[in-house]
Amino acid sequence: MNIQKITKIVSWTLGLLGLLFLFILIFQGDDSIEANAMQGSYGFVSYMIWLAIIVLSIVTLSTLIFSLKNIASDKSKIKKFGMSIGSFLLVIVIAFVFSSGVETPMNDGKMLSATGSRLVETGIKTFYFLVLIAGGLMVYNSL
């Protein structure tokens, strides 16, 4: 059996299982689901959530595996991948250097440490730098 047949069987099975759960939820009705949830029994809603987690996990793993397999198939792709990761890490390091951390009180009464505050600011500045880089590249390429 090849990978295409296995993929087709698994996707049909998961799709039919999702439809079955959906029809069961629809025929149960909102009032019944809400009453069961108040008592702590989530029934087929839990099964639907677990099915979504399984599908998401399968898709994520297969995407990672096939992407890494594709990258490893050619030396030029490995070099390009390394340069891309290096550039991204350089942007993060630059954002970290320009960030400052200040202890901050949180709503639940706890304190956010200076390091935690600096990491949050690093994430925000990384986003801003990446937006500026993307915008600059779009303007440059449109000229």
PyMOL commands that set and color helices and strands:
alter all, ss='L'
color gray80, all
select helices_A, chain A and resi 3-28+30-38+44-72+75-97+114-142
alter helices_A, ss='H'
color red, helices_A
select strands_A, chain A and resi 104-105+111-112
alter strands_A, ss='S'
color yellow, strands_A
deselect
rebuild
show_as cartoon
